[in-house]
Amino acid sequence: MAIRQLLIYLNEGYEWIVDIDLEKFFDNVPQDKLMSLVHNIINDGDTESLIRKYLKAGVMTLQGYEETKLGTPQGGNLSPLLSNIMLNELDKELEARGLRFTRYADDCVIAVRSEASAKRVMRTVTDWIQRKLGLKVNMTKTHITRPMKLKYLGFGFYKDGKANEWKCRPHQDSLAKFKRRLKELTCRKIPGTVTGKIARINQVTRGWINYYALGSMKTAMAAIDAHLRTRLRVIIWKQWKVPKRRQWGLQKLGICKDDARRTAYWGDRYQYVATKSCICKAVSKDVLAKAGLISCLDYYNERHALKLC
C-alpha cells in the first residue's frame, strides 16, 4: 500500500522526495513521551503500568543485564504498536501541513513538486520531529533525492517511457541480495539431496516474489531462472560422480546411449557441462518442475497479475 501510494504521488507530478531517516528509532524512543501518548489513547492505569514495566524490563547482553531507559525492545510483540502510536503524531502533523507522504513503521518519505519545497520541508519536519517527539534524525542519511535514486522498502523506481508513468521494481541491492541467497542454497559443496535443496529454494523464492510482485521484473526473473537451473544441473552432475553413473543418469533422462557416453567422460568441468552438453536437454525446465522446482518467472507472472487486480 505504501509503494502504491507513492507511485500515485509520483505520477501526479510530485517528483522531489524527502527521505527521512530516524536514527536507531527503536533504541531511541523517549519512554516518558511514549507513555504520555499511550495514556491519551487508553487511559487505563493497570494497562499503562504493564506497558511501562515492559519498557523498563531491561535486556541481557554478553556483558550481562542492562537497563533500558530509552527505546522499546526490538522484536517484542508490543514494539510495532508502540512505534505507530509515537509516529502517528508525525502522520497527523504532515497531514495538517497538507503534505503528500507515505510511512511504513519508521520509514517515511515525503513527495513535493520542487527542490525548494523539498529543502524547506526537510528543514522544518526534521526540526519538528526532534523538538516535539524527542527522536533523533540521522542528518547524514536524511536527504533530498529524485525517484530514480530512491530506495524505499526495498523497491526502486523508474519512468516507463512508453506508458509515460512511474513504476516500481526491486532495487538493485535487493535483487543482488536475492541472487546471493540463491547462490548459497545451490552451492555444490553443501551436502543434501536435490529435492531437499529445491524445497529450500522454493521457500525463499515464494517469499521474495510475494513481497516484490508489485514491481516490474520479468527480465530479471527470466535470467535468475536460467542461472538457477544451471546451478542445479551442476549439483546433479557432481552427485553422479563417476562416468558410469553419469552415463546411466543421462540415459535414464532420455539421452541416447552414444551422446550420454561422450558427455559422461567430459569430467568435472561443471559450468561447461551444465551449459554446453546434453544435460541441458536431460535436466530441462520441465524435469526440474516435476522434481518440485518453482519457476521464478512463472510464479512472478501469476503473483504480479493478482497484485494488479
N, C-alpha and C positions, 0 to 999 in steps of 0.2 A: 504493500500500500504506500509506503514511503517513496519507493522508486517510481511508482505510477504517478504520484502526486508531483514529484519533482519534474518528471517528463512533461506534465501538463504546464507547469510554470515555464519551463524552457521553451516550449512551443508557443507560449503566449508572448515571448519576447524578453523574458527575464533571464538574461544570459550572463549576468555577472553574479558570481557565487561567493558568499562569505562563509567559509568553512571554520566553524568554532570548535576548538579542541579544549576540553576540560581536563586539567592536569590531574591524573590519578583520581578520577571522580569518586569511586567507591571508598578510597582511602582517606579522602579529604572532606567528606561531608560533615559540616558542623552539627554535632548531635543536638545541641540546645535549640538551634534554629529548626532542625528537622522535627523535634518533638513539639515545638510550638505549632507547626503546620499540622502535625498529626492531631494535636488537641483540637484545632479548629474544625477538623473533619469528624472525629469520632466522639470527643468529649466524654470519655469513659475512663475513670481513674484506674480501674483494675487492668484494663487492656493496655493503657499507656504505661503502667508500671511494668508489665511483662515485656513490652517493646523496649523500654529503657534498659531493663536487665539483659535483654538480648544484645543490645548495642554495647553494653558495658562488660559483657561476659569475658572478653579477652581472647587471645589466641595462643596456641602452642607453637613455638618455633624450635629450631635446632638448639637455640640457646636457652630454651625453657619458656615459662609463661610470660606473656607480655600483655599489659593493659591496652585497651582500645578506647582512647579518649577522643579519637576522631574517626569518622568513617562508619561504614556498615560492612559486615562480614561478606566478602566475596564468595559467591556460591551458595549463600544462605537463602532459604525459601522466601524470606521477607524482603531481602535486599532489592530485588527489581521493583516491588511495590513501593517501598520507601523512597527509592530513587525517583520514581514517577511522581510521588507526592511532592518532592522537592522541586523537580523540574517542571511540574505543572504550573508553578508560578512564573517560570520563564515563558511557557506557552501563552499564558494569559497576557503577559507584558508585550510579547511580539504581536499577538492578535490586536491588542489595544492600539498598537502603533500602525496597524494595517499592513504589516509585512507578510510576505509570502515565504513560508518556511516549512521544512519537514524535520521531524525529530524521531529517532528511534533510540530509546534508552538515553545515553549521553552523547550520541552522535547527532549533531544539529547542523543543518545548512540553511542559509537564507538566500533567496534569489531576488535580485533587483535589476533594474534596467540599465544602470550606468556605473562607470567606475567611481565617479564622485559619490554617488549614493552608497556604493559598497564601502568606501572608506569611512563615510560618516556613520553608517550602520555598525561597522566593525568597532569603531571607537566607542560609540555610545552604548552598544549592547554589552561589550566586554566590561565596560565600567559599571554598568548596572548589575551584571552577574556578580562581580567581585564586591560591590558595595551592598547590595540588597540580599544576596544569597550567601555571601561569605565563601564562595567557591573560588578556586584558583583557575585562571585561564592561562593555558600554555601559549604565550605570545610568540614562541618560535614556530609553533605548528599551526596556530590560528592565522589564516591568510585569506587573501582575495585571489580567486582563480577563475578561469573560464571552464565551461563544461568538459571540453576535450582533455583537460588536465586534472579533472576531479576524480578522486576515488572515494566512493561513498557506499558503505555497507558491502564492499567487495565488488561493486559494479563500476564500470567506466562508461563514458557517454560519447556518442559520435553523431555527426549530422549526415543523414541519408540524403544524398544529392537528388536522387530520383523522386523520392517522396517529399523532399524538402521539409523534413522534420527531424527532430532529435530522437534518437533511440538509445537503448542501453545494451550492454553486453558485459560479460565477465571482464574485470580489469586484468591486464596482462600479468600482474602479480598473482592474482587469484588463479589464473589459468596455469601459470608456472608451478604454483604450489600443488595443484591437482595433478599435473604431469609427474612431479617428483614423487607424490604419494603412489601413483600407479607404477612408477619405476621401482619403488621399494617393494611393492606387492608382487612384482613379476621378476624379481631378482632370481636368476637360475641357481644361485648358491644356497638359497634358503630351502631347507627340506620341506617336504609336503607333497601331497597329491595335486594333480592338475585341477581336479574338481574342487578340492578344498581351497585352492588359490582363486579359482573362478568365483566361488561363493563370497570370499572376502572382497574381491574386485567389485562384484555386483553391489555389495553393501555400500561401498564408497561411491560408486558411480550413481546409484539411485539417489543417495543423499545430496551429492554435489549438484546433479542435474535438476533435482526438485527445487533446490534453492535458486539456481540461476536460470530456470526455464523461461522466465520472462524475457531474458536477453536474446540477442541475435548471435548465434554461434554455430551455424551449420558447417561452415568450412573447418572450424577448429575441431568439432566433434568428428567429422569425417577423417581428419588427419590423425586424431587420437585413436580412433577405431582401428585404422590400418596399422599404426605403430603397436597397439596393444596385441593385435593378432600375431604380428611378427614376433614379439617377445614371448608369447605363449608357444609358438612353434619352436623357438629356441629351447624353452623348458622341456617340451616333449622330446626334441632331438637329443638333449642331454640325458634325459631319463632312459631313453632306449640304449644308450651307452655304446654298444658294440655293433659292428656292421651287420652281423646275422640278425640281431634283434631289430635293427633299423630297417633292413630289407623286409622282414616279416611285418613290421608295423605299417610300412608304406603299401605293401600288397594287400593287407587287411583293409586299408582305406581306399582301395580301388585302383592303385597304380599297377601297371603291367610289370611282369617279372624283370624284364631287361632294364627298364627305367629305374625300378626300385633297387636293383643290384648296383647299377652305376652310381646312383645317389648315395647308397649306403656306405660307399668307400670314399666319400668326399672328406671324411674326418671331422674334426671339431672346429671347422671354420663356421661358427654358429650363425653369424649375421649373414654371411654369403649364402649358406644353405637355406636359411629362413626366408630369403628374398629372391633367390635365383633358381632354386631347384623345384622338383615336382612336389615337395612337401607343401608348397603354397596351394596346390590343387587338392592334395590329400587332406590337409588341415585347413579347409576353407571356412568361410564365414558360416555356412550352413552347418558344417560339422561341429564347430565351436558352439553354435547356438543350441544344437542338440545336447551338447555337454553342459549347457546351462548358462553360457556367457550372454549377457545383455549387450546389445549393440548400443553404443553411446549415441550414435546418430538417430537410430530408430526410436530409442527411448526419449531423446530430446524432442524429436518431431511430435511424438504423442503428447508429452507434457506441455510443450510450447503451445500446441493447439488448444489445450484445456485452459492454459493461463490467459489466452487471448479472448476466451469466451466471456 
